[in-house]
Amino acid sequence: MSEHVFTLSNGLKLGYSEYGDPRGEVAFYFHGWPSSHVQGSLFDEPAKKHGMRLICPDRPGIGLSDFQPKRKLADWSTTLQELAAHVGADNYHVIGWSGGGPYVLLTALKLPKRLLSATIICGAPPLKFLGDRQMFWLYRFMIQLRRFFPTLLGLVLRLGGVAAKGSPEKAPLCWLMRLLGPEDRRVLLQPGIFDVVRAATLGALDRGPRHVIADADIYLTEWGFEVSQINFPIRFWHGKEDRNIAWTYTKQISELIPQAETRWTEIDGHYSLPITHAEKIILAALQKE
């Protein structure tokens, strides 16, 4: 992994990491929530193997990137254009996992002529439109804290950061692991995998919970566009055992997008799908499958 920071036209610094093949086709990877650029390392080997230069930016306020007050989802298209110019990419792929999904949708709407492909893995839905009933109960709990007890949510996130430093096979992390499906637990306990997920999460929390909460606020507000306006092929991947974000959200969203393609797996969850099928996801994006 190589880490970089550059200054945007608004004066703020944007950080990113690079994985895969430095001479390959450029793909921008949008990390989940709460996570950071480190998450992209889970795709390093298949990206390197199949000729993809994977560039993973931290969103404003996360990891290496400066906080941007009053940020909206729509601001991302300008940020991405500046990042693309900085790394010398005229055309590129975009891939988003979980909380990175909405950023793929926005890019497909605003910058379709620049795109080579668009992929969403277990993507976050427009909660203002579809509601949160199909979300993981822990996410619903945090949404309620955000609405009524934001200070308490900050404390919960701080405690989560402390807990994340422990072993997934011991309390309190093992309690959370039991809430996941069997495939998610199996994959996360593989050597090195949990270490990456942990590092990516802690990278998000390094600058404090206020910035992580601001990043989450994007999902709770109006996105400023209708997904039905997107006229670019979107490839969705979702596991039917995903307990974090129900696959039915992706079904609802994909039915609104004229050129959507859906790929379901019967046994995968929120973590096992992208990790287990990373090579298939990369190959499909590159149209090499």
GULUM-324519 format. One record per residue (C-alpha): residue in one letter; x, y, z. Coordinates in steps of 0.5 Angstrom, whole numbers, plus 500, padded with zeros to 3 digits. Each point is the difference from the previous one (the first is absolute). Layout:
<nodes>
NODE  code  east  north   up
NODE     A     X      Y    Z
...
</nodes>
This chain:
<nodes>
NODE  code  east  north   up
NODE     M   500    500  500
NODE     S   502    507  498
NODE     E   497    506  504
NODE     H   499    507  497
NODE     V   497    507  502
NODE     F   499    506  495
NODE     T   497    506  500
NODE     L   493    501  497
NODE     S   498    507  497
NODE     N   496    502  506
NODE     G   506    499  504
NODE     L   499    494  504
NODE     K   504    494  500
NODE     L   498    493  497
NODE     G   503    494  502
NODE     Y   500    493  496
NODE     S   504    494  499
NODE     E   502    496  494
NODE     Y   499    492  499
NODE     G   501    495  494
NODE     D   503    501  494
NODE     P   503    507  499
NODE     R   500    500  493
NODE     G   493    497  499
NODE     E   493    503  499
NODE     V   498    505  505
NODE     A   495    498  505
NODE     F   498    505  506
NODE     Y   497    496  506
NODE     F   495    503  505
NODE     H   501    497  507
NODE     G   494    498  504
NODE     W   498    503  507
NODE     P   503    501  505
NODE     S   507    498  496
NODE     S   505    503  496
NODE     H   505    500  494
NODE     V   503    493  504
NODE     Q   494    496  498
NODE     G   502    500  493
NODE     S   506    496  501
NODE     L   495    494  500
NODE     F   500    501  493
NODE     D   508    501  499
NODE     E   502    493  497
NODE     P   494    499  495
NODE     A   501    507  498
NODE     K   507    499  499
NODE     K   499    493  496
NODE     H   495    503  495
NODE     G   503    506  499
NODE     M   496    505  504
NODE     R   503    506  503
NODE     L   496    501  506
NODE     I   500    507  503
NODE     C   496    501  507
NODE     P   498    507  503
NODE     D   498    501  507
NODE     R   494    505  500
NODE     P   501    506  503
NODE     G   501    500  507
NODE     I   502    493  500
NODE     G   507    497  501
NODE     L   505    504  496
NODE     S   495    505  497
NODE     D   498    507  503
NODE     F   493    501  503
NODE     Q   495    504  495
NODE     P   494    503  504
NODE     K   493    500  497
NODE     R   502    495  495
NODE     K   495    497  496
NODE     L   500    494  495
NODE     A   500    504  494
NODE     D   507    503  502
NODE     W   503    493  498
NODE     S   500    501  493
NODE     T   505    506  500
NODE     T   504    497  505
NODE     L   501    494  496
NODE     Q   501    504  493
NODE     E   506    503  504
NODE     L   503    494  503
NODE     A   499    497  493
NODE     A   504    505  497
NODE     H   505    500  505
NODE     V   502    492  499
NODE     G   499    501  492
NODE     A   494    496  499
NODE     D   495    503  494
NODE     N   496    494  501
NODE     Y   499    495  505
NODE     H   496    495  504
NODE     V   496    501  507
NODE     I   499    495  505
NODE     G   496    501  507
NODE     W   499    495  505
NODE     S   495    502  505
NODE     G   500    507  502
NODE     G   504    501  494
NODE     G   494    498  495
NODE     P   496    507  500
NODE     Y   507    503  498
NODE     V   500    495  494
NODE     L   493    502  498
NODE     L   501    508  500
NODE     T   506    499  496
NODE     A   496    496  495
NODE     L   495    505  500
NODE     K   505    506  499
NODE     L   506    497  497
NODE     P   498    495  495
NODE     K   504    502  494
NODE     R   506    499  505
NODE     L   498    493  502
NODE     L   503    493  498
NODE     S   495    496  505
NODE     A   496    501  506
NODE     T   500    495  505
NODE     I   496    500  507
NODE     I   501    494  505
NODE     C   495    500  506
NODE     G   498    507  499
NODE     A   497    505  505
NODE     P   493    502  498
NODE     P   497    507  500
NODE     L   497    499  507
NODE     K   496    507  499
NODE     F   496    497  495
NODE     L   500    492  501
NODE     G   501    501  508
NODE     D   504    496  505
NODE     R   496    494  502
NODE     Q   504    495  496
NODE     M   506    502  503
NODE     F   504    497  505
NODE     W   497    501  507
NODE     L   507    503  502
NODE     Y   500    505  495
NODE     R   493    502  501
NODE     F   502    501  507
NODE     M   505    505  498
NODE     I   495    504  496
NODE     Q   496    501  506
NODE     L   506    502  504
NODE     R   502    505  494
NODE     R   493    503  500
NODE     F   498    500  508
NODE     F   507    500  503
NODE     P   506    501  496
NODE     T   505    501  505
NODE     L   498    493  503
NODE     L   502    498  493
NODE     G   506    503  500
NODE     L   502    496  506
NODE     V   497    493  497
NODE     L   505    501  494
NODE     R   506    502  505
NODE     L   498    493  504
NODE     G   500    497  493
NODE     G   507    502  499
NODE     V   502    497  506
NODE     A   497    494  499
NODE     A   502    499  493
NODE     K   507    499  503
NODE     G   499    494  503
NODE     S   500    493  498
NODE     P   493    498  495
NODE     E   501    493  504
NODE     K   499    503  507
NODE     A   495    505  503
NODE     P   497    505  499
NODE     L   502    499  492
NODE     C   498    493  500
NODE     W   493    502  502
NODE     L   499    504  494
NODE     M   503    495  496
NODE     R   494    495  502
NODE     L   495    505  497
NODE     L   503    499  493
NODE     G   498    494  495
NODE     P   505    494  500
NODE     E   503    502  494
NODE     D   502    507  502
NODE     R   503    497  507
NODE     R   504    495  496
NODE     V   503    505  495
NODE     L   502    505  506
NODE     L   503    495  504
NODE     Q   505    498  494
NODE     P   507    502  501
NODE     G   501    507  499
NODE     I   493    502  498
NODE     F   498    503  506
NODE     D   506    504  501
NODE     V   499    504  494
NODE     V   492    501  502
NODE     R   503    502  506
NODE     A   505    505  498
NODE     A   495    503  495
NODE     T   495    501  505
NODE     L   505    503  505
NODE     G   503    504  494
NODE     A   493    503  500
NODE     L   499    502  507
NODE     D   507    503  501
NODE     R   498    507  499
NODE     G   494    499  505
NODE     P   493    498  500
NODE     R   497    507  497
NODE     H   503    499  493
NODE     V   498    492  500
NODE     I   493    503  502
NODE     A   500    505  494
NODE     D   502    495  495
NODE     A   494    496  503
NODE     D   495    506  499
NODE     I   501    499  492
NODE     Y   496    494  501
NODE     L   494    503  504
NODE     T   499    506  496
NODE     E   497    501  493
NODE     W   505    498  494
NODE     G   498    506  496
NODE     F   498    495  494
NODE     E   496    494  498
NODE     V   503    494  498
NODE     S   496    499  494
NODE     Q   503    506  497
NODE     I   507    495  499
NODE     N   501    498  493
NODE     F   506    496  501
NODE     P   501    493  501
NODE     I   500    498  508
NODE     R   503    493  502
NODE     F   497    499  507
NODE     W   503    494  504
NODE     H   496    498  507
NODE     G   500    494  504
NODE     K   493    497  502
NODE     E   503    499  507
NODE     D   502    507  501
NODE     R   497    502  507
NODE     N   503    507  500
NODE     I   497    503  494
NODE     A   494    495  497
NODE     W   501    498  493
NODE     T   493    502  499
NODE     Y   502    507  500
NODE     T   505    499  494
NODE     K   494    496  497
NODE     Q   495    507  500
NODE     I   506    504  498
NODE     S   502    496  494
NODE     E   493    500  498
NODE     L   500    508  499
NODE     I   506    500  496
NODE     P   499    498  492
NODE     Q   507    497  499
NODE     A   501    496  507
NODE     E   503    493  500
NODE     T   499    496  507
NODE     R   504    495  502
NODE     W   498    496  506
NODE     T   503    495  505
NODE     E   496    495  504
NODE     I   505    499  506
NODE     D   504    507  500
NODE     G   499    505  505
NODE     H   503    508  501
NODE     Y   507    498  500
NODE     S   501    493  497
NODE     L   497    502  493
NODE     P   505    505  499
NODE     I   506    496  503
NODE     T   498    493  497
NODE     H   498    503  493
NODE     A   506    506  499
NODE     E   503    497  494
NODE     K   493    499  497
NODE     I   498    507  501
NODE     I   506    502  497
NODE     L   500    496  494
NODE     A   493    502  499
NODE     A   502    508  501
NODE     L   505    499  495
NODE     Q   496    496  495
NODE     K   505    494  500
NODE     E   495    495  503
</nodes>
